[in-house]
Amino acid sequence: MKYIIAENGNFPPQYNVLEESEDGIYRVVFGPDPDLEDAQRKHAELSGITKRAKKEDGTFKADDPSTPDINEAYVSGKKPVKKKTVKKSPAKKKTVAKKKTVKKK
């Protein structure tokens, strides 16, 4: 699915998150919302983007502990789930067959 953020063009602006359907028509899945950050957060959540949020000076934002349901350190508002690492078994050593030596008389 493809998601985009659209502005209504009025003042004050209202933002919608639209989803493209199979027939090519965009439908509203979130909004209207006057806050662009909320629309960006919803867009990232729907798109599966786990990108770190940055301040205006380019440094990473920290999570605000007073809001336990939203993680401000990520654009989507949620911390990405770590993938479990699969432990590989150690590789088995290949044994080389020894050649039989035949003694000549």
ABEGO torsion letter per residue (X at the ends): XBBBBBBAGBOBBBBBBBBBBAAGBBBBABOBBABAAAAAAAAAAAAGBBBBBBBAAGBBBBBBAABAABBAABAAGBBBBBBBBBBBBBBBBBBBBBBBBBBBX
